[in-house]
């Protein structure tokens, strides 16, 4: 595999989020897999060229959340999900 191109912030091609389109969870029943699709628009010199999706698997989403929390310097004080306990116990 060839090396990835270097990041160039001045490049006129961009993949940008579509503000009014949320991330979608896609459940593939036949393969028994779950994906997350992030809607994007490809632009060149600020002009939209077409739609695209960034498809991430669950582990990739977890890794991305960890990386974003790290760069945002977010420290999770409590677990995101609370354990379920039967009522009356």
N, C-alpha and C positions, 0 to 999 in steps of 0.2 A: 504494500500500500504506500502511495506517495505521501509526502509530508503535507500537512494542512497549510493553506495559505496564511500568511501573517495578517492579523487584524489591522485594518486601515480605517480609522474613524472618518477619513475624508472620502471614502468610497461613495459613489452616488447611488449604488444599488443598496437597498435596505429591505429587511423584513420587519414590518412593524405590526404591533397589535391592532386589532380592530376594536375600538373603544366600546361599542355597543354589543359586542358578541362575547359572551362568557365562555370560559373553558367548559367543554362538554365531556361527560363521562360516557364512554362507549363500551358496552358489554357485548362481547362476542360469545353467544351462547354455545355455538358449535365447538369452538376451541376452548371454551371455559376460561377466557382471559378478559381482563379489563384494561382499557387504555384511556388516556386523557388527550383530547384534541384541543390545541390552542389555535384559534383562528388568527391568521396573519394576512397581511396584504403586502405584496412585493411592489416596491416603488423604485423608480429610476428618476433622478433629478427632481424628486418630490411629486412625480406623476404616478398614479396607480397603474401597475402593469397587469396585476391579476391576483386572485386569491391563492392562499396556501394554508396548510395546517401543519403544525408541529405536533406529531403524535408521540406521546411519552407513555412508557409502561409504568406501573405503580412504583417500582423501585427507583426509576429515574425521577419521578415526581418527588419522592421522599428525599432523594439526593439533592434535587434542585431546591426544595424548601430549606434543607439544611444549609446549603451554600448561600441562599438569599438571607437567611437568618444570620449567618456568620458575617456577611458583608454589611448588613444593617446593624450589626452588633446587638442583636436581640437575644435575650436570655430567657428561655422558657422556665418559669418558676414552678409551674404545675403541668402534669400531663395534659395533652390536648383533649383526650377522651377519658372520661371518668369510668371506672369499672361499674358494671351493672350488678346490682344486688337485689335479690328478690324482696318485695315489700313484706314487712312484718318480721324481718330477721334482725 
